[in-house]
Amino acid sequence: MDEQEYARPTLSTDEPTTVAEVAVDGARAVAGNGTLSYALPERWRERIGVGQLVWVPLRRRLTLGVVIRLHTEALPYPLKSVHAPVEQALRLDEERLGVAAWLARETATGLFAAAAPFLPPGVTHRAVEHLRLSHPDAPSARDVTPAQRRLLTLLDERGELSLETAQAALGSSLTSVVAKLEGRGLIERVARVTHRSPHPRLERFVRLVGVDETAVRGERAPRQRAVVDYLVQRSRLAPVAGDGLVPLADVLARTGTDHATVGALARKGVLEEVVLPYDVRGRDAAPAPVPSLTPAQAVAWRQVERALEARDPTPLLLHGVTGSGKTEVYLRAVAWCLRHGRSALMLVPEIALASQVVRRFTARFPGAVAVLHSALSDAERYATWQAVAAGRYRVVVGPRSTLFSPVADLGLIVLDEEHEGAYKQEGEPRYHARSLAEHLAARQGAVVVLGSATPAVETFWRSEEPVGSGAVRRLELPARVGPDLGERDGDRSRGVLALPDVDVVDMRLELHRGNAALLGERLQEMLRRTLAAREQAILFLNRRGLATVVLCRACGEALVCPFCDVPLVYHADRRRLLCHRCNHCEAPPRGCPRCGGGLNYFGAGTQRVEEEVRRLFPQARVLRWDQDSVRREGGHEAMLGRVERREVDVVVGTQMIAKGLDLPMVTGIGVVHADTMLHLPDFRAGERTFQLLTQVAGRAGRRTPGSRVVVQSYTPAHYAIQAAARHNYAAFYAEEIDFRRVHRYPPFTRLVRYLYRAAEEATCAAEADEMARHLARHARARRAAMDLLGPTPAFASRVRGRYQWQIVLRAPDLEPLLDGLPVRPGWTVDVDPQSLL
């Protein structure tokens, strides 16, 4: 909040004064943990307590803070005073303050940044300053100026007003008027958080009423015919519900028509339009049926149930191959919590890609599940947050921020796909959801379930005994869940599905045979067989665009981003060169900017793969699923719906399609380049390659046997690729843990990455040298072993026109270094980074 003219007196007295220690937003550069001392005026002493959200002065402006401690002492020096509490009163309880203090230490961040996620959504940017009379006799005060009298009269007539409203009514900034009236105690300034009630989210649907052939026949109505044909086809393939409703957005996207065409059909009586609250259908439906468990699922569930009964916070690693039924174990654990009056948090890496998980939870527990994520409007998130705080929802599904939900009596936290990098927060506080979940569980006696087919190496290491000291208990689901085999001897049983066969193609041999095609012979054959069987295929390439590098044929100059010094990528659908780091965009030049020579477009991204598939299989219906196409196609859920309804034969996509999707008709998987991340200068490169290949291969054959996966690679002998081809996590882990041990990477050490950005590289180098000296002194003072990697330029040495230098601190035991870990202005500090790139 910008200050008008902050003239609040400071307090300095030998008499005892109530002092508030406040964690202040933006104060990290002033104080070590962002906590400053303020005097608490007498009039606020009954209304402000520990955990309260307040306004305090900082650098000639008002900013938010959270009261951490109150104490009384005689002050030999002056203190600024707390300005006012935020109204309506917002207060964090002792439990959340304790978690915030732990989080601030673990992430080397300010205390306010660690506490802010616990506040209601939007509260930190929706506070508005209001003015009100301090007492009824204030308007009759003497010795006031005409401008002050006008403001007093206005407040007397209209009551409390926002500062902006008062300024508009009196045609003045009121800069000195407010400060002087407040100083005399005639008016008060209060900050209120405004909350708007969410408007019901509406969705438009259409459905066929009766197909009048004469109404849509002929050349004058081809667009109307396209709409009718689509609705008829949709109803035959996969009806949305018994009411025949189809989202209007789907109709427009798939037929290329517009609202006028649909309106014309409605006037002819061919179809009708229906407007309903978003996702209202099925909300009051009966719970979905509960499937029977496999023997392995039953064993895992009994272990989870015992932990729930004992309130044992020891993390449980549910290690199961893709399609092994981990979600059913989660659902049973949540059902147990609901039966016993406890709450559950279900975390997914990215909510946009988790619509199937959300559907399963809302179907099993209708009316009990809230979904919280940043894609909701502020009003929707606040209303949902309040409903969770009031206990109307006992189950919350969402991304990592779900951990800050105001649930009562927490019983369960589930991290699905616990290995995903999306669980690490990029901005302050840079926490990992896994660490925070384990801390919350330990404090509240909850159970943590970490589920994955490809667990993070650190997590699996902790589950090893005696190596990892058994800090995590491992539960195994070694086989896929097959179809329900019916009842035998009084018990229902389920079959077992084999994992798909994986064929690794050595692309070096393909080149020796003269085949330089993007899609090798075996990959083309797999596609041919899949399409002939009327099944679906996925082609995976973790790189967007058509050409990933543009070079001059004459001088070899590459076209690079002028702000980041990385190659520009050509996107054919936009006819533009894009920088994937800063989003810089420019038209491709006619010739080389340096010598005027002709340009060659090299490399391959998803757009080029899409073009190649359409060329080789012109009858195939191809969907490109990457960041560029999501908006154009109506979002992740709309694209998933098209695949589920079998409107697509081949999906071409990036890692978005490798994350937990259950697509029954996908029987063929092709990995175009398995090496895209393998040779990056990051110690997790092999792990990420193995995880992605295993996860994308796991999309195939989830209902029927006989699926096939083809992986194209120029380094097929690498242990990550070989282990993924055999679905063998143990083999990968054995190689990877040896690599980490030899090179002293986590879990054998912990890392802290320091990153500095500046317009001049010399400034970066000087700051980095200074920080390295600070870190060395810090380690010596604590007699802690550590070494520094750097200072060096970062892997991306320039981003958005600013140079980047980094230092990586490595220590076998980071605990003694965390207290007072050096942080200087301009530095980004990331404890336990997920990437060094």
Disulfide bonds with the S-S distance in Angstrom:
none
